[in-house]
Amino acid sequence: QVQLVESGGGLVQAGASLNLSCVATGRGFSNYAMGWFRRTHGNEREFLVAISSDGGFSSITDPVKGRFTISRDNAKNTLYLRMTSLKPEDTAVYYCAATARYALGADQYEYWGQGTQVTVSS
């Protein structure tokens, strides 16, 4: 079981960049594939990016392709999301999540952080 805590959100202007972090405590971070999701008001969680347990491969959704990058440091039990060229429509609560089997669907992730708010002003 792992516990996840995100940080790095905030208020930025359109075009800016932000780096989100997700620190895992508990056991076995390096055994989990990880993902980043986001949720806007009243909507379901939207898949953004996922990375395999060893960081060897990843998947990304089209709306953020070329702007967002996922990475992980298993020695530090930390997952990262680098976001560039931010747009107002990127405004959301961002969540990291862990799954024992690589997946893209939110319902396949077992552990979730509490989320961090990202607000992009125009």
PyMOL commands that set and color helices and strands:
alter all, ss='L'
color gray80, all
select helices_A, chain A and resi 29-31+62-64+88-90+106-108
alter helices_A, ss='H'
color red, helices_A
select strands_A, chain A and resi 2-7+10-13+18-26+33-39+46-51+58-60+68-73+78-83+92-99+111-112+116-121
alter strands_A, ss='S'
color yellow, strands_A
deselect
rebuild
show_as cartoon
